[in-house]
Amino acid sequence: MSETTAGLTDTSEAGLSVTAAQAAISARLTEASALAKAALVCAHAGYEREAVRIVLDPDVPLSEAQTLHGASCLIGRINRKAVEATAPGD
């Protein structure tokens, strides 16, 4: 993103950032889902202690997904404000 002469942020290249963030969110949620499924398999097989250990592992990818989601929302708000600020008739 670059600074314009009016002091507004140019987010024209932010679309790529949002796309990359969405892909990263998807990857982290897929990882967390796989860990949850592995814990369930262990629990069903009678390995409850291992299931509990595994079920704690998704904390990191879930936290990262939440952070990436927040960043995507922020970029979206910046884009909307930039469009509103440059709307004709203002």
C-alpha positions as CSV (number, residue, x, y, z in Angstrom):
1,M,0.0,0.0,0.0
2,S,1.2,3.5,-0.7
3,E,0.5,6.9,0.6
4,T,-1.4,9.2,-1.9
5,T,-1.1,13.0,-2.1
6,A,-4.4,13.4,-0.3
7,G,-3.1,11.4,2.7
8,L,-5.3,8.4,2.0
9,T,-3.9,5.0,1.6
10,D,-3.9,3.4,-1.8
11,T,-5.1,-0.1,-1.4
12,S,-5.3,-1.1,-5.1
13,E,-2.7,-3.9,-4.5
14,A,-4.4,-5.0,-1.3
15,G,-6.5,-7.5,-3.2
16,L,-3.6,-9.8,-3.4
17,S,-3.0,-9.4,0.3
18,V,-6.6,-10.4,1.1
19,T,-6.4,-13.4,-1.2
20,A,-3.1,-14.5,0.4
21,A,-4.6,-14.1,3.9
22,Q,-7.7,-16.1,2.9
23,A,-5.5,-18.9,1.6
24,A,-3.4,-18.8,4.8
25,I,-6.6,-18.9,7.0
26,S,-7.9,-21.9,5.0
27,A,-4.6,-23.7,5.5
28,R,-4.6,-23.1,9.2
29,L,-8.2,-24.2,9.6
30,T,-7.5,-27.3,7.6
31,E,-4.6,-28.1,9.9
32,A,-6.7,-27.6,13.0
33,S,-9.4,-29.8,11.6
34,A,-7.0,-32.6,10.9
35,L,-5.7,-32.4,14.4
36,A,-9.2,-32.5,15.9
37,K,-10.0,-35.6,13.7
38,A,-6.8,-37.3,14.8
39,A,-7.8,-36.6,18.5
40,L,-11.2,-38.1,17.9
41,V,-9.7,-41.2,16.3
42,C,-7.4,-41.7,19.3
43,A,-10.3,-41.2,21.7
44,H,-12.5,-43.8,19.9
45,A,-9.5,-46.2,19.9
46,G,-9.3,-45.9,23.6
47,Y,-6.1,-43.7,23.7
48,E,-7.7,-40.9,25.7
49,R,-4.5,-39.5,27.1
50,E,-3.1,-39.2,23.6
51,A,-6.4,-37.6,22.4
52,V,-6.1,-35.0,25.0
53,R,-2.5,-34.2,24.0
54,I,-3.5,-33.9,20.4
55,V,-6.6,-31.8,21.0
56,L,-4.4,-29.1,22.5
57,D,-2.3,-28.8,19.4
58,P,-4.8,-26.7,17.3
59,D,-4.3,-23.7,19.5
60,V,-1.5,-22.2,17.3
61,P,-3.2,-22.6,13.9
62,L,-6.5,-21.4,15.3
63,S,-4.9,-18.3,16.8
64,E,-3.0,-17.6,13.6
65,A,-6.3,-18.0,11.6
66,Q,-8.0,-15.5,13.9
67,T,-5.1,-13.0,13.5
68,L,-5.2,-13.3,9.7
69,H,-9.0,-12.9,9.8
70,G,-8.6,-9.6,11.7
71,A,-6.0,-8.4,9.2
72,S,-8.3,-9.2,6.3
73,C,-11.1,-7.3,8.0
74,L,-8.9,-4.3,8.5
75,I,-7.8,-4.3,4.9
76,G,-11.4,-4.4,3.9
77,R,-12.3,-1.5,6.1
78,I,-9.4,0.5,4.7
79,N,-10.5,-0.3,1.1
80,R,-14.1,0.8,1.9
81,K,-13.0,4.1,3.4
82,A,-10.7,4.8,0.5
83,V,-13.6,4.2,-1.9
84,E,-15.9,6.4,0.1
85,A,-13.3,9.2,0.3
86,T,-12.8,9.2,-3.4
87,A,-16.5,9.0,-4.3
88,P,-17.7,11.7,-6.7
89,G,-19.9,14.4,-5.3
90,D,-17.9,14.8,-2.0
